Amino acid sequence: MATTYDSRRLVGIKAERVTDVSSRDFPGHYPDEDHSWNLEKFRENLTVKIRRVSNRSIDFDLVGVDASIANAFRRIIIAEVPTICIENVYVYNNTTVIADEILAHRLGLIPLNIDPKAMEMRVDDESTDRNTIVFELKLECTRKKDAPKDSTNPSELYNNHELLSGHLVWQPAGEQEEVFSKNPPAPTNPNIVLAKLRPGQVVEMTLHAVKGVGKDHAKFNPVATASYRLLPNIVIKKPIPPHLAEKFQKCFSPGVIRIHPRTKAVTVDEENKRKDTVSREVLRHPEFEGFVELSRVRDFFLFNIESESAYPPQRLFTEAIAVMRGKISSIRRAAEALGDQPSDGDVVMADS
């Protein structure tokens, strides 16, 4: 059975314009109606449902919140959930064709499997075993003595002809060996190619990895992507003529429209309609005018998150919630401090 939505929840999709998108000072509020905050009503409307989860990505639905809240979570995941990345590169020898600065930049972008909760933020560049992870990188390319003379394959001709992320060797310090005994620090992918080497070329470096956030540098971004779409809503207003059924079906993404094999009756697949890209192709054809209505549900967000860090994908959203709660606590303390100030004179804000 087709799902029906309150018209207030819908963003209209027309042939050349989008309707009902204007923002309000107070989203979800309407004149002459009581929309005072009600926790029980919010709980009733709020839904978070996981649709798919794998080792590196997750799809889930977030329903019942304003776009400003959904976008806040998306931006926090990208910019404010901390990760561990290589920050300082000390080059002792590099005779490869890759310049020191370029190689250092590539090293900084290597995702590491280090849980940020086990580390502290480094302050004033003072390195300790609690805020810095040290790696060493030593590699020399040599020629194989028994290499086939007619071969052109570098793997057959040379030893260590590629500098890989897996060549990073962790150097434990202080209590780190105990803290990371179950999961020693290393790249999440050991097969990232950093440089190509030939006989006689050497790399020798020391690397310092620290905790940081994406708003300071993109290398600390814990995700490859964090995005959302609004749920498509497709309503067939009147029956599609049988001879136009297949043409109508091709106007949408595969699986969205079903055609009964015998009666040629056209229906919308309620489970697969989320796959539609809302291309508006169907609105280009005059023969379908008045047959279908397109829209999106303004508070139904289809999230997709791809993790490229130590975080399992299902943990990233909860980490964003924790950051959001911290921000709200800071605002609350500042507001309480503001209320404690005398009514006259300058206002002094308390430290967060």
Disulfide bonds with the S-S distance in Angstrom:
none
